Amino acid sequence: MTSKRSPIRAETIQAVATEYVGQPICAARAKSYSDHMEPIWGMFSSLRELPLKDVEPAIIFRPTTKGE
């Protein structure tokens, strides 16, 4: 899957904060959040490029106790 995503915009963050969370934020704070979130989402997007199609998840789980 190779789809380009658009950058996170401060206006989008303001709208989400107001409409979904009920906490309006100022434009400066929204810009600050977008500046911090954009690199994180870029890293998330890069995970899609990893060749994990043929990798099976681990099926063995061995819980440990405090004394081990």
Sequence and secondary structure as in RCSB ss.txt:
>XXXX:A:sequence
MTSKRSPIRAETIQAVATEYVGQPICAARAKSYSDHMEPIWGMFSSLRELPLKDVEPAIIFRPTTKGE
>XXXX:A:secstr
         HHHHHHHHHHTSS    HHHHHHHHHHHHHHHHHHHHHTTS  TT           TT 
